[in-house]
Amino acid sequence: MLRRVFRALLTALFLVVLAGALTFLYIGLRINVTGARDQAQRADAIVILGALVEPDGQPGPDLTERTLHGVRLFQRGLAPVIICTGGYSGDRLSAAAVACDLAVSQGRAARSRSDRAHAAWCALVPAGVGACYHLHRRL
């Protein structure tokens, strides 16, 4: 009797773990498919979402890739302006300021937005540059 109960509990546990693993794989696949498609379209502005800034003031890998991708979109003529977001207003190491400096160093003018209102302001702009795992929930 105890053996049957133990086996039933073990089977139920296995099924729960299997369902969780399959759900995780499905979500990962959807995120990967969404991020792999080029969904670029004309917009009023290209918004570069903030990411890690290294302690020495250099952009982290995500911020570098986002900024360079935004510059490439700008070069394709998809928007007339690049807007960088993230961090605190006036902070020279904010993600907005660092991304803006990187975009400008690529020969492109950019405007940085690092105040608390940038999220609401960016909601009005229909284009953003972020990591692929953000795109699925944004669409």
Contacts in CASP RR format, 6 or more apart in sequence:
PFRMAT RR
TARGET T0000
AUTHOR 0000-0000-0000
METHOD contacts of the structure
MODEL  1
MLRRVFRALLTALFLVVLAGALTFLYIGLRINVTGARDQAQRADAIVILG
ALVEPDGQPGPDLTERTLHGVRLFQRGLAPVIICTGGYSGDRLSAAAVAC
DLAVSQGRAARSRSDRAHAAWCALVPAGVGACYHLHRRL
30 136 0 8 1.000
31 132 0 8 1.000
31 133 0 8 1.000
31 135 0 8 1.000
31 136 0 8 1.000
32 132 0 8 1.000
34 132 0 8 1.000
34 135 0 8 1.000
34 136 0 8 1.000
34 139 0 8 1.000
35 132 0 8 1.000
35 135 0 8 1.000
35 136 0 8 1.000
36 132 0 8 1.000
39 135 0 8 1.000
39 139 0 8 1.000
40 73 0 8 1.000
40 76 0 8 1.000
40 78 0 8 1.000
40 127 0 8 1.000
41 78 0 8 1.000
41 126 0 8 1.000
41 127 0 8 1.000
42 77 0 8 1.000
42 78 0 8 1.000
42 79 0 8 1.000
43 78 0 8 1.000
43 79 0 8 1.000
43 125 0 8 1.000
43 126 0 8 1.000
43 127 0 8 1.000
43 128 0 8 1.000
44 79 0 8 1.000
44 80 0 8 1.000
44 81 0 8 1.000
44 125 0 8 1.000
44 126 0 8 1.000
44 127 0 8 1.000
45 79 0 8 1.000
45 80 0 8 1.000
45 81 0 8 1.000
45 82 0 8 1.000
45 83 0 8 1.000
45 125 0 8 1.000
45 127 0 8 1.000
46 70 0 8 1.000
46 73 0 8 1.000
46 74 0 8 1.000
46 78 0 8 1.000
46 79 0 8 1.000
46 81 0 8 1.000
46 82 0 8 1.000
46 83 0 8 1.000
46 127 0 8 1.000
46 128 0 8 1.000
46 129 0 8 1.000
47 83 0 8 1.000
47 84 0 8 1.000
47 85 0 8 1.000
47 122 0 8 1.000
47 125 0 8 1.000
47 127 0 8 1.000
47 128 0 8 1.000
47 129 0 8 1.000
48 63 0 8 1.000
48 66 0 8 1.000
48 67 0 8 1.000
48 70 0 8 1.000
48 82 0 8 1.000
48 83 0 8 1.000
48 84 0 8 1.000
48 85 0 8 1.000
48 99 0 8 1.000
48 103 0 8 1.000
48 110 0 8 1.000
48 128 0 8 1.000
48 129 0 8 1.000
48 130 0 8 1.000
49 66 0 8 1.000
49 85 0 8 1.000
49 86 0 8 1.000
49 128 0 8 1.000
49 129 0 8 1.000
49 130 0 8 1.000
49 134 0 8 1.000
50 63 0 8 1.000
50 66 0 8 1.000
50 84 0 8 1.000
50 85 0 8 1.000
50 86 0 8 1.000
50 87 0 8 1.000
50 95 0 8 1.000
50 96 0 8 1.000
50 99 0 8 1.000
51 59 0 8 1.000
51 60 0 8 1.000
51 62 0 8 1.000
51 63 0 8 1.000
51 66 0 8 1.000
51 95 0 8 1.000
51 130 0 8 1.000
51 131 0 8 1.000
52 59 0 8 1.000
52 60 0 8 1.000
52 61 0 8 1.000
52 62 0 8 1.000
52 63 0 8 1.000
52 95 0 8 1.000
53 59 0 8 1.000
53 60 0 8 1.000
53 63 0 8 1.000
53 93 0 8 1.000
53 94 0 8 1.000
53 95 0 8 1.000
53 98 0 8 1.000
54 60 0 8 1.000
57 93 0 8 1.000
57 98 0 8 1.000
58 98 0 8 1.000
59 67 0 8 1.000
59 95 0 8 1.000
59 98 0 8 1.000
59 99 0 8 1.000
59 102 0 8 1.000
62 130 0 8 1.000
62 131 0 8 1.000
63 95 0 8 1.000
63 98 0 8 1.000
63 99 0 8 1.000
63 102 0 8 1.000
64 102 0 8 1.000
66 99 0 8 1.000
66 129 0 8 1.000
66 130 0 8 1.000
66 131 0 8 1.000
67 84 0 8 1.000
67 99 0 8 1.000
67 102 0 8 1.000
67 103 0 8 1.000
67 106 0 8 1.000
67 129 0 8 1.000
68 102 0 8 1.000
68 106 0 8 1.000
69 129 0 8 1.000
69 130 0 8 1.000
70 82 0 8 1.000
70 103 0 8 1.000
70 129 0 8 1.000
71 82 0 8 1.000
71 103 0 8 1.000
71 106 0 8 1.000
71 107 0 8 1.000
71 108 0 8 1.000
73 79 0 8 1.000
73 127 0 8 1.000
73 129 0 8 1.000
74 82 0 8 1.000
74 108 0 8 1.000
75 108 0 8 1.000
78 127 0 8 1.000
79 127 0 8 1.000
81 109 0 8 1.000
81 110 0 8 1.000
81 111 0 8 1.000
82 103 0 8 1.000
82 108 0 8 1.000
82 109 0 8 1.000
82 110 0 8 1.000
82 111 0 8 1.000
83 110 0 8 1.000
83 111 0 8 1.000
83 112 0 8 1.000
83 113 0 8 1.000
83 122 0 8 1.000
83 125 0 8 1.000
84 95 0 8 1.000
84 96 0 8 1.000
84 97 0 8 1.000
84 99 0 8 1.000
84 100 0 8 1.000
84 103 0 8 1.000
84 110 0 8 1.000
84 111 0 8 1.000
84 112 0 8 1.000
84 113 0 8 1.000
85 95 0 8 1.000
85 96 0 8 1.000
85 112 0 8 1.000
85 113 0 8 1.000
85 114 0 8 1.000
85 118 0 8 1.000
85 119 0 8 1.000
85 122 0 8 1.000
86 94 0 8 1.000
86 95 0 8 1.000
86 96 0 8 1.000
86 113 0 8 1.000
86 114 0 8 1.000
86 118 0 8 1.000
87 94 0 8 1.000
87 95 0 8 1.000
87 96 0 8 1.000
87 114 0 8 1.000
88 94 0 8 1.000
88 114 0 8 1.000
89 114 0 8 1.000
89 115 0 8 1.000
90 97 0 8 1.000
90 114 0 8 1.000
91 97 0 8 1.000
91 114 0 8 1.000
94 112 0 8 1.000
94 114 0 8 1.000
95 114 0 8 1.000
96 112 0 8 1.000
96 113 0 8 1.000
96 114 0 8 1.000
96 118 0 8 1.000
97 112 0 8 1.000
97 114 0 8 1.000
99 110 0 8 1.000
99 112 0 8 1.000
100 110 0 8 1.000
100 111 0 8 1.000
100 112 0 8 1.000
103 109 0 8 1.000
103 110 0 8 1.000
104 110 0 8 1.000
113 121 0 8 1.000
113 122 0 8 1.000
122 128 0 8 1.000
128 138 0 8 1.000
END
